[in-house]
Amino acid sequence: MPIRVLVGKVGLDGHDRGAKVVAQALRDAGMEVIYTGLRQTPEQIVEIALQEDVQVVGLSILSGAHMQLLPPVVELLRQRGAGDILVLAGGVIPKDDIPYLKEAGIAEVFTPGTSTQEVVSFIRRHFPENNN
């Protein structure tokens, strides 16, 4: 059974090329990918994740609002009984902010220059039972 991943854009930034590249790489790796499109709220991301029964939520953010927008996704998932969903982040996120995000429940933060293969490998390591 393929790993189901939601790729979402939270906040107001309007650049989604990186998110689309990652989404395609995950599809090419055999994962089922749902892409939310631009300008989603944490509440919308969580609702879609629950409706689509995903195992992973990958959040792309370039706007600088990562400290305000990413932790609520983790908290809302926990409140809805879905705290086992792996939450990842990618985008322009300063290194100094990464420890806080990880403490808030973001499993990994991928910064510019990360290869798509690193993202695929990270997800596969968390779901070995789904690897082909």
Backbone torsions as a table, in degrees:
resi	resn	phi	psi	omega
1	MET	NA	127.8	-176.6
2	PRO	-68.9	150.9	174.2
3	ILE	-70.4	133.1	179.3
4	ARG	-100.4	125.6	-175.5
5	VAL	-126.4	132.9	171.4
6	LEU	-100.7	124.1	174.5
7	VAL	-106.8	121.6	-175.1
8	GLY	-131.2	152.0	175.2
9	LYS	-110.4	112.1	178.7
10	VAL	-98.7	148.2	176.2
11	GLY	87.3	-165.4	-169.1
12	LEU	-98.0	-4.1	-178.4
13	ASP	-68.0	146.1	-173.5
14	GLY	-109.9	18.6	-177.6
15	HIS	-106.9	118.1	-175.9
16	ASP	-125.8	14.0	-179.4
17	ARG	-59.1	-46.3	-179.6
18	GLY	-61.4	-42.5	179.3
19	ALA	-62.2	-40.1	179.8
20	LYS	-68.8	-36.4	177.6
21	VAL	-64.3	-45.1	179.3
22	VAL	-64.8	-44.0	179.4
23	ALA	-57.2	-44.4	179.8
24	GLN	-65.5	-40.1	178.6
25	ALA	-63.2	-38.9	178.5
26	LEU	-67.2	-40.4	176.0
27	ARG	-62.1	-45.6	179.9
28	ASP	-60.7	-26.8	179.0
29	ALA	-85.5	3.6	175.7
30	GLY	94.1	9.0	179.0
31	MET	-89.9	153.1	173.0
32	GLU	-88.5	127.5	-175.2
33	VAL	-122.6	131.7	172.6
34	ILE	-112.0	126.0	-180.0
35	TYR	-109.6	127.9	-173.9
36	THR	-82.1	-21.1	-170.9
37	GLY	87.0	-175.2	-172.5
38	LEU	-81.7	160.8	166.8
39	ARG	57.8	50.7	178.4
40	GLN	-94.2	148.2	173.5
41	THR	-88.8	161.5	174.4
42	PRO	-55.2	-39.0	-180.0
43	GLU	-63.4	-41.5	178.7
44	GLN	-65.2	-42.2	178.9
45	ILE	-58.9	-47.2	-178.2
46	VAL	-64.2	-43.4	-180.0
47	GLU	-60.8	-44.7	179.2
48	ILE	-65.4	-42.9	180.0
49	ALA	-58.2	-41.6	-179.7
50	LEU	-71.7	-42.3	179.5
51	GLN	-62.9	-37.4	-176.2
52	GLU	-89.4	-3.9	177.9
53	ASP	53.6	52.1	-178.1
54	VAL	-85.3	160.1	175.6
55	GLN	-100.5	-20.9	-176.0
56	VAL	-136.0	139.6	169.5
57	VAL	-119.0	121.0	175.9
58	GLY	-109.2	120.0	-176.3
59	LEU	-108.5	128.2	177.6
60	SER	-106.2	130.5	-179.7
61	ILE	-146.7	130.3	-179.7
62	LEU	-123.8	-5.5	-169.7
63	SER	-80.2	-13.4	-175.8
64	GLY	91.6	0.9	-178.9
65	ALA	-97.7	21.9	-175.7
66	HIS	-60.8	-35.6	-178.4
67	MET	-67.8	-29.6	-179.1
68	GLN	-90.4	-29.6	-171.1
69	LEU	-101.0	-28.0	-175.5
70	LEU	-81.6	-47.9	179.6
71	PRO	-56.9	-36.9	178.1
72	PRO	-61.3	-29.2	177.8
73	VAL	-62.8	-46.8	179.4
74	VAL	-62.1	-45.4	-178.1
75	GLU	-64.2	-42.9	179.1
76	LEU	-65.4	-38.3	176.2
77	LEU	-61.3	-44.3	179.2
78	ARG	-61.5	-44.5	-179.7
79	GLN	-61.7	-30.1	-178.5
80	ARG	-92.0	8.8	177.5
81	GLY	79.1	20.5	-178.1
82	ALA	-121.3	35.9	-179.5
83	GLY	-67.4	-8.8	178.6
84	ASP	-84.2	-6.9	177.3
85	ILE	-70.2	128.6	179.4
86	LEU	-74.5	122.6	-179.2
87	VAL	-110.6	124.4	179.9
88	LEU	-118.8	156.2	176.8
89	ALA	-132.5	150.6	176.0
90	GLY	-147.7	152.9	178.1
91	GLY	136.0	-161.7	-178.5
92	VAL	-85.9	93.7	-177.2
93	ILE	-129.0	118.9	-179.3
94	PRO	-59.7	142.4	-179.3
95	LYS	-55.8	-35.3	-179.0
96	ASP	-65.6	-20.6	-179.0
97	ASP	-89.5	-15.9	-174.7
98	ILE	-62.8	-43.6	179.0
99	PRO	-58.4	-39.9	178.3
100	TYR	-62.8	-44.2	-179.0
101	LEU	-64.1	-40.1	178.4
102	LYS	-66.8	-39.1	177.0
103	GLU	-63.1	-32.1	179.6
104	ALA	-78.5	-5.7	175.0
105	GLY	113.2	2.2	174.6
106	ILE	-75.4	121.4	-173.5
107	ALA	-67.8	-37.3	179.9
108	GLU	-156.4	150.5	177.8
109	VAL	-121.8	121.6	179.9
110	PHE	-105.1	121.7	-176.9
111	THR	-100.2	169.5	-179.7
112	PRO	-52.7	138.8	-179.1
113	GLY	98.6	-11.8	176.9
114	THR	-68.3	134.4	178.2
115	SER	-76.2	150.6	177.8
116	THR	-63.2	-29.9	178.5
117	GLN	-63.8	-33.9	177.0
118	GLU	-63.9	-39.5	179.7
119	VAL	-66.6	-46.9	178.5
120	VAL	-58.1	-47.5	-178.5
121	SER	-62.7	-41.2	179.6
122	PHE	-60.3	-46.2	-179.8
123	ILE	-64.6	-46.0	-178.7
124	ARG	-60.5	-36.6	178.6
125	ARG	-62.2	-29.0	-179.4
126	HIS	-84.7	-13.6	-178.8
127	PHE	-134.9	59.7	-175.8
128	PRO	-60.9	-26.9	-179.7
129	GLU	-68.6	-17.1	-179.9
130	ASN	-99.1	-2.7	-178.8
131	ASN	-73.2	139.0	179.7
132	ASN	-80.2	NA	NA
